[in-house]
Amino acid sequence: YEEAFHLDFQLKNIFAAALIEAGTEVPKIGEVRVNLLGNYMLNYFSSQLEKRKIKLAVTYSNQVVPETNIVFLSDREKLEMIVKNLVSNSIKYSPNDSEIHLEFIFENGKLFIEVTDQGKGIQADNREIIFDRFKQLDEKINSINTGHGLGLSIVQAYTELLGGKINLTENSPGGVRIMVAIPESVNAEDWDDLEDFL
């Protein structure tokens, strides 16, 4: 199961990187139910979290309970890939028995996605290169942090494609805090209906 999960996740990143490189990616705007996105992350990473005894705490701004339908106009698949890669990186570099915070904040027509972990952090001089495609900070052959160095480059590319910005800071006393700010799109398109038809 773990090998299949890892392969599926990496293949999706590889396909996403190929489309970004080809310049064929365009936003497909529709309704995103943010509470369902948060719940999906809990289920999607449940096996990895349980194995490492890491808690993923998902919260929403303004004391909004997860059961409330929070609708945000954007590209659901790209938002999902952004959050998946942020959470995956945090799990990868977090120690066992630690906690990762995933928060969705709504303010001034923007969705802020903030992921905070208690990992080893990123030195200031490495904060630019981590967004380069195929670049990993730990590239030793026997590294336990497997991957292809695509995750954060996809996060950055999709964030910019959706008109947003990404900010990375240290999380005191340790770890990383990454915040992605995505502006809400104006008009929804019937992409779900179109995909069903096709």
C-alpha positions, 0 to 999 in steps of 0.5 A: 500500500505504501509503495502504491501510495508513494508511486501514485503521488509522485506520478501525479507530481511528474505529470503536473510538472510536465504540463507546467513545463509545456505551458499548457496548464490553465485554471479550471474555475469551479466551487471548492468546498474547503472543509471537504478539502481539509477532511480529505487531507486527513483521510489521504495521509492517514496511513503515513500520519499513523505510522509516524505518530504525527498529528495533523490538526486542521483548523479554519478561521473565524471559528468555522466548524468543519461541518459548515460548507465553505465555498471558495471559487478556484481550481479544485485540483490545483488547490488540492495539489498545493495542499497535498505537497505542503502537507507531504513535505511537512510529514517527510521532514517532521520528527515522529510524535510531532504535530503539523498544523493545516489552517485555512484562513478567509480574509479580504477575498483571499484563501490563506493556506498555512502549513506549520511543522516542527521539523528541522527547518530550512536555512535562509540560504536554501529558501530560494532553491527549494522551489527549483524543480528536481532540487532537494536539500537532502540528495544523499543516495541513502536519504530517508526523504525520498522524492524527486524534488518536484513538490514545492516547485509545483506549489509555487507554479500553481500558486502563481497560476491562480494569481497567488503568492507564497511565503516561507518563514521559520516556525519558532522554536523549530520547523517551517511555516509556509503560507499560500495566499490565493485570491478568489476567482470571480466566475465559476465555470461548469468544468465538473459538468464538462468533465462528466460529459467527456 
